[in-house]
Amino acid sequence: MDKPELLVMGVLPDWDLEPLAERYTLRLLYEAPDQEAFLAQHAPDIRGIVTKGEIGASAALMERLPRLEIVACYGVGIDAIDKGWCATHGIPVTNTPDVLTEDVADMAFALLLGAAREIPRADAWVREGTWAREGSMPLTTRVWGKRLGIVGLGRIGRAVARRAEGFGMPVSYSGRTRKEDVAYPWYPTPAALAPEVDILVCCAMGGPTTQGLIDRAAFEALRPGTIFVNVSRGSCCDEPALLETIRAGRIAFAGLDVFWNEPAIDPEFATFPNVVLAPHAASGTVETRKAMGQLMRDNVDAHFAGRPLLTEVR
């Protein structure tokens, strides 16, 4: 029996490609020197798409795949997948929730601590011999006990909140609706939440519904000296307003893992010594990436075996 053909949109680790290749014929689009010719050759036989959150799958692409049956995403974010087209054509979409929640929350706190305690500066202070020449580094700011605001109290937001409780931090949040199962104070918008906190962490999901969610009004409402962290999507922020707020000093420190135009980010971010930057790597641990790949493969296997999908996006 012929193996089902899968269109693989982006680079995956060998620990995922090798077991996939045992069960499926893989068409690696990212390796094709001429992607248009590659699709013209293989599109009629493609039965599944394996993609990544930042790559997605457009309606224009999927229209070319007459035998398409499933889109499996390696990651949680599906904002780059045309979910509307898939729903109209009865194509299930799966992602990999839960398995990356704790690592992303860890990164949120790593960025928070790294920014507030100026860890990159401290590292350079020692490495470059400044400590020996000039003595102790200037004082930084504490994290424990400060008021933490979370934009988006989903899986990751709740994991951040649990960590904040361990730091003795009062937690509040904003979201479209109040969560009945938590006692944290709720604010209907980021702009309403912003003046009530010392630290603002963005954990909202990506996609059109949250584009520009933390808008100019929210950034202008921050108290001077606020710390800002984003482990969500760059699209969730009005990035020009974010840059203006950092430039003006209203945001004292920031830790950013995501950007509007990544990886070709606005070069001004790299000019701020009070901003810690990461390359969209919050889920980037070996353990989590293996778990993500396993869940993605399990969904593909379930589909072609006629079993219920494990994590279909509804």
Backbone torsions as a table, in degrees:
resi	resn	phi	psi	omega
1	MET	NA	134.5	178.3
2	ASP	-66.3	142.8	177.7
3	LYS	-79.3	139.8	176.5
4	PRO	-58.1	144.1	-178.7
5	GLU	-95.6	133.2	178.7
6	LEU	-117.5	136.0	173.0
7	LEU	-92.4	115.6	-178.8
8	VAL	-98.9	116.0	-169.4
9	MET	-81.0	-34.1	-175.3
10	GLY	-140.2	168.9	-176.6
11	VAL	-62.1	131.9	174.9
12	LEU	-123.5	155.1	178.0
13	PRO	-64.5	154.8	177.7
14	ASP	-59.1	-31.0	-178.7
15	TRP	-67.4	-13.1	171.7
16	ASP	-100.5	-41.8	-177.5
17	LEU	-64.2	-40.6	-175.7
18	GLU	-63.9	-49.3	176.9
19	PRO	-67.4	-31.1	175.2
20	LEU	-63.3	-41.3	-177.1
21	ALA	-66.7	-20.9	177.4
22	GLU	-71.3	-27.9	-174.4
23	ARG	-109.9	-20.5	-172.4
24	TYR	-135.0	157.8	169.5
25	THR	-89.8	118.2	-174.5
26	LEU	-97.1	130.1	174.5
27	ARG	-110.7	105.1	-172.5
28	LEU	-87.7	93.8	-176.2
29	LEU	-60.7	-37.3	-174.7
30	TYR	-68.3	-16.6	178.5
31	GLU	-92.5	-8.7	-174.8
32	ALA	-75.2	123.6	177.5
33	PRO	-66.0	-30.1	176.6
34	ASP	-125.3	93.9	-174.1
35	GLN	-66.1	-32.9	179.7
36	GLU	-64.3	-46.0	178.6
37	ALA	-66.1	-37.2	179.3
38	PHE	-61.0	-46.8	-180.0
39	LEU	-66.1	-40.5	179.3
40	ALA	-58.7	-35.9	-179.2
41	GLN	-75.2	-42.8	-168.9
42	HIS	-104.6	-16.2	-174.1
43	ALA	-53.5	-40.5	-176.6
44	PRO	-61.5	-19.9	-174.7
45	ASP	-108.3	-2.1	-177.6
46	ILE	-73.2	127.7	179.8
47	ARG	-112.6	-12.4	178.5
48	GLY	-150.6	150.8	174.3
49	ILE	-113.1	131.4	170.2
50	VAL	-111.7	118.0	-174.5
51	THR	-134.5	-177.5	178.9
52	LYS	-124.8	158.2	-173.6
53	GLY	-56.5	-40.6	-176.0
54	GLU	-79.2	-13.7	-179.2
55	ILE	-98.5	-48.2	176.8
56	GLY	69.9	-155.6	178.0
57	ALA	-156.6	119.0	-176.5
58	SER	-85.4	160.3	175.0
59	ALA	-61.5	-39.1	-179.7
60	ALA	-60.4	-39.1	177.3
61	LEU	-68.1	-50.0	-173.8
62	MET	-66.6	-28.2	175.7
63	GLU	-60.1	-24.6	-177.4
64	ARG	-86.3	-2.2	-175.0
65	LEU	-113.3	86.0	-173.3
66	PRO	-65.3	-20.2	-178.6
67	ARG	-104.7	11.9	-176.5
68	LEU	-60.0	134.2	-178.0
69	GLU	-123.6	-23.9	-174.7
70	ILE	-157.6	147.5	171.0
71	VAL	-121.2	116.6	-178.6
72	ALA	-111.1	122.4	-176.4
73	CYS	-103.0	132.2	174.5
74	TYR	-89.2	87.4	-175.4
75	GLY	141.6	170.6	179.9
76	VAL	-86.6	-44.3	-174.0
77	GLY	-68.8	127.3	178.8
78	ILE	-119.9	18.9	-175.6
79	ASP	-65.3	-21.5	178.3
80	ALA	-90.7	0.8	174.2
81	ILE	-97.1	131.3	179.2
82	ASP	-75.5	86.3	-176.4
83	LYS	-64.9	-33.9	178.5
84	GLY	-61.8	-43.1	178.1
85	TRP	-63.3	-43.3	-179.6
86	CYS	-61.8	-43.6	-179.9
87	ALA	-62.5	-42.9	-179.9
88	THR	-62.6	-34.1	-176.1
89	HIS	-100.8	8.3	176.4
90	GLY	68.7	29.9	-179.0
91	ILE	-99.4	115.3	179.2
92	PRO	-69.8	147.1	176.9
93	VAL	-120.4	132.3	176.5
94	THR	-120.1	155.3	174.2
95	ASN	-137.7	-167.2	-174.7
96	THR	-127.9	68.0	-179.9
97	PRO	-74.1	170.6	174.4
98	ASP	71.5	-46.9	-173.2
99	VAL	-66.3	-20.2	-179.4
100	LEU	-108.2	-1.2	-173.8
101	THR	-55.3	-51.7	-172.7
102	GLU	-69.6	-35.8	178.2
103	ASP	-67.5	-38.4	178.7
104	VAL	-66.7	-39.1	177.1
105	ALA	-65.4	-38.4	174.7
106	ASP	-58.0	-45.0	-178.4
107	MET	-65.6	-35.8	177.2
108	ALA	-58.4	-43.5	179.6
109	PHE	-74.7	-32.0	175.4
110	ALA	-62.8	-44.4	178.4
111	LEU	-66.1	-39.8	178.8
112	LEU	-61.7	-50.0	-179.9
113	LEU	-67.7	-40.7	179.8
114	GLY	-61.9	-38.4	179.8
115	ALA	-74.5	-50.3	-175.3
116	ALA	-65.0	-41.6	-179.0
117	ARG	-92.3	4.9	175.8
118	GLU	51.2	51.6	-177.4
119	ILE	-60.8	-44.5	177.9
120	PRO	-59.0	-40.2	178.4
121	ARG	-65.7	-40.4	-180.0
122	ALA	-64.3	-40.2	178.6
123	ASP	-61.5	-47.0	179.0
124	ALA	-65.4	-34.0	-179.6
125	TRP	-58.9	-37.0	178.8
126	VAL	-81.0	-51.0	-174.2
127	ARG	-60.1	-38.3	-174.4
128	GLU	-88.4	2.9	175.8
129	GLY	81.4	8.5	-179.0
130	THR	-65.6	-35.1	179.8
131	TRP	-58.8	-46.4	-178.8
132	ALA	-68.5	-35.4	-176.9
133	ARG	-80.3	-42.4	-169.1
134	GLU	-116.1	-9.4	-179.0
135	GLY	90.4	-157.0	-172.1
136	SER	-62.8	149.0	176.9
137	MET	-71.4	151.3	174.8
138	PRO	-57.1	153.7	-177.2
139	LEU	-65.2	150.0	178.8
140	THR	-109.3	-158.9	-179.4
141	THR	-124.0	149.7	-178.0
142	ARG	-80.7	164.0	175.4
143	VAL	-111.5	-45.5	-174.1
144	TRP	-58.8	142.6	175.7
145	GLY	82.5	-10.8	-178.8
146	LYS	-79.8	157.5	-176.9
147	ARG	-80.1	121.4	-176.1
148	LEU	-106.6	127.4	173.7
149	GLY	-109.6	134.5	-178.2
150	ILE	-116.6	125.4	174.1
151	VAL	-94.5	105.6	-178.7
152	GLY	98.1	92.9	-177.2
153	LEU	-96.7	58.1	173.2
154	GLY	-89.0	-152.1	-178.3
155	ARG	-56.9	-49.9	-176.7
156	ILE	-70.5	-41.8	178.2
157	GLY	-57.8	-41.1	179.2
158	ARG	-67.3	-36.6	178.1
159	ALA	-66.4	-37.9	174.8
160	VAL	-63.8	-42.3	-179.8
161	ALA	-61.7	-39.7	178.4
162	ARG	-61.7	-41.3	178.4
163	ARG	-66.4	-39.2	-179.9
164	ALA	-62.8	-36.7	177.8
165	GLU	-61.2	-36.0	177.0
166	GLY	-67.1	-21.0	176.9
167	PHE	-95.6	11.4	178.7
168	GLY	65.0	32.5	-174.9
169	MET	-101.3	125.8	170.8
170	PRO	-63.3	132.3	-175.8
171	VAL	-112.6	136.7	168.7
172	SER	-137.2	170.0	-174.0
173	TYR	-152.8	162.2	170.1
174	SER	-123.3	150.9	179.6
175	GLY	-174.0	169.7	-177.8
176	ARG	-64.0	-33.0	179.2
177	THR	-136.5	155.6	176.8
178	ARG	-73.3	137.8	176.9
179	LYS	-86.5	121.6	-175.5
180	GLU	-75.3	-17.3	-174.3
181	ASP	-98.4	9.0	175.8
182	VAL	-129.6	154.5	-177.9
183	ALA	-100.0	0.7	-178.9
184	TYR	-62.5	143.1	174.1
185	PRO	-59.4	140.5	-177.0
186	TRP	-114.3	140.3	174.9
187	TYR	-126.6	139.1	-173.1
188	PRO	-70.2	-22.9	-178.2
189	THR	-139.9	157.4	173.1
190	PRO	-58.5	-34.4	179.7
191	ALA	-64.7	-34.1	177.4
192	ALA	-74.5	-33.5	-179.6
193	LEU	-75.2	-37.0	-168.6
194	ALA	-51.7	-47.4	-176.0
195	PRO	-74.7	-5.3	-175.8
196	GLU	-97.3	1.1	-172.7
197	VAL	-130.6	161.7	174.2
198	ASP	-98.3	-23.8	-178.3
199	ILE	-134.7	131.6	178.4
200	LEU	-119.8	125.1	-178.7
201	VAL	-119.4	125.9	179.0
202	CYS	-93.7	117.9	178.3
203	CYS	-125.4	15.6	-176.0
204	ALA	-68.3	154.8	175.1
205	MET	-71.6	156.6	177.4
206	GLY	-84.2	-178.1	177.2
207	GLY	115.1	174.0	-176.2
208	PRO	-60.7	-31.3	-175.7
209	THR	-72.6	-17.6	179.8
210	THR	-116.3	10.2	180.0
211	GLN	-64.1	126.9	-179.0
212	GLY	67.8	23.2	-177.5
213	LEU	-57.8	-47.9	173.8
214	ILE	-87.7	95.5	-170.1
215	ASP	-97.2	-175.4	-178.4
216	ARG	-57.7	-39.8	179.8
217	ALA	-61.0	-38.9	179.6
218	ALA	-67.6	-45.5	179.6
219	PHE	-64.8	-37.4	179.0
220	GLU	-70.4	-21.8	-179.5
221	ALA	-84.0	-10.6	179.0
222	LEU	-62.5	144.2	174.2
223	ARG	-73.7	143.4	176.4
224	PRO	-55.1	134.6	-179.5
225	GLY	94.9	3.7	-179.9
226	THR	-65.5	149.1	172.3
227	ILE	-103.7	134.6	-178.2
228	PHE	-122.6	134.6	179.2
229	VAL	-131.3	137.0	175.9
230	ASN	-130.7	115.8	173.6
231	VAL	-120.9	22.5	-175.8
232	SER	-98.6	-101.0	174.4
233	ARG	-140.0	147.2	175.8
234	GLY	-60.7	-29.9	-178.6
235	SER	-66.4	-17.7	-179.0
236	CYS	-73.3	-11.3	-178.2
237	CYS	-115.7	147.0	164.6
238	ASP	-76.8	96.6	-169.8
239	GLU	-65.7	-40.3	174.5
240	PRO	-57.8	-38.8	178.4
241	ALA	-68.0	-37.4	176.6
242	LEU	-60.8	-47.1	-180.0
243	LEU	-61.4	-41.9	178.8
244	GLU	-62.4	-39.2	-177.4
245	THR	-69.2	-38.0	175.0
246	ILE	-66.9	-45.3	-178.1
247	ARG	-59.0	-38.7	-178.0
248	ALA	-79.0	-11.1	178.4
249	GLY	86.7	2.8	177.3
250	ARG	-67.2	-38.6	168.0
251	ILE	-88.8	115.1	-177.5
252	ALA	-77.9	-38.1	-179.4
253	PHE	-144.3	150.6	177.0
254	ALA	-143.4	149.0	173.1
255	GLY	-128.0	116.8	-171.1
256	LEU	-125.6	124.7	177.1
257	ASP	-106.3	-13.0	-173.8
258	VAL	-136.9	152.8	-173.4
259	PHE	-146.4	162.0	-176.8
260	TRP	-64.6	-44.7	-171.9
261	ASN	-119.2	43.8	-176.5
262	GLU	-70.3	147.5	2.1
263	PRO	-85.3	-3.9	179.9
264	ALA	-86.0	69.3	-171.3
265	ILE	-75.5	163.6	175.9
266	ASP	-57.8	122.4	-175.3
267	PRO	-64.4	-14.9	-179.9
268	GLU	-64.5	-29.5	179.7
269	PHE	-56.3	-37.4	-176.6
270	ALA	-73.7	-8.2	-179.1
271	THR	-90.7	-8.9	-176.6
272	PHE	-92.2	115.4	178.8
273	PRO	-71.3	-14.9	-178.8
274	ASN	-96.8	14.4	179.7
275	VAL	-121.3	127.0	175.8
276	VAL	-96.7	127.0	-175.3
277	LEU	-110.9	142.3	174.7
278	ALA	-136.4	150.0	-172.9
279	PRO	-89.6	60.1	-179.4
280	HIS	48.8	56.5	-171.1
281	ALA	-120.8	18.9	-173.8
282	ALA	-61.4	-33.1	178.3
283	SER	-95.7	11.8	-169.8
284	GLY	-84.6	58.0	169.4
285	THR	-113.2	153.7	179.2
286	VAL	-57.1	-44.4	-176.2
287	GLU	-62.2	-45.7	-177.4
288	THR	-71.3	-41.8	-179.3
289	ARG	-64.7	-33.7	175.4
290	LYS	-67.5	-40.4	178.7
291	ALA	-66.6	-38.3	176.8
292	MET	-62.1	-46.9	-179.8
293	GLY	-62.8	-40.2	179.4
294	GLN	-62.5	-43.9	-179.7
295	LEU	-66.6	-40.5	176.6
296	MET	-59.9	-46.1	-179.7
297	ARG	-66.9	-36.4	178.5
298	ASP	-63.5	-36.6	177.2
299	ASN	-66.2	-43.5	178.4
300	VAL	-62.7	-45.4	179.2
301	ASP	-61.1	-42.5	-179.3
302	ALA	-61.3	-42.6	-179.0
303	HIS	-60.7	-50.9	-174.8
304	PHE	-75.6	-12.2	173.6
305	ALA	-94.6	-1.6	179.5
306	GLY	77.2	20.5	179.1
307	ARG	-98.3	161.2	177.4
308	PRO	-61.2	142.2	177.7
309	LEU	-71.4	146.0	-175.9
310	LEU	-77.2	-41.4	-174.2
311	THR	-139.9	61.0	176.1
312	GLU	-72.0	137.9	177.6
313	VAL	-84.4	120.2	-177.1
314	ARG	-98.1	NA	NA
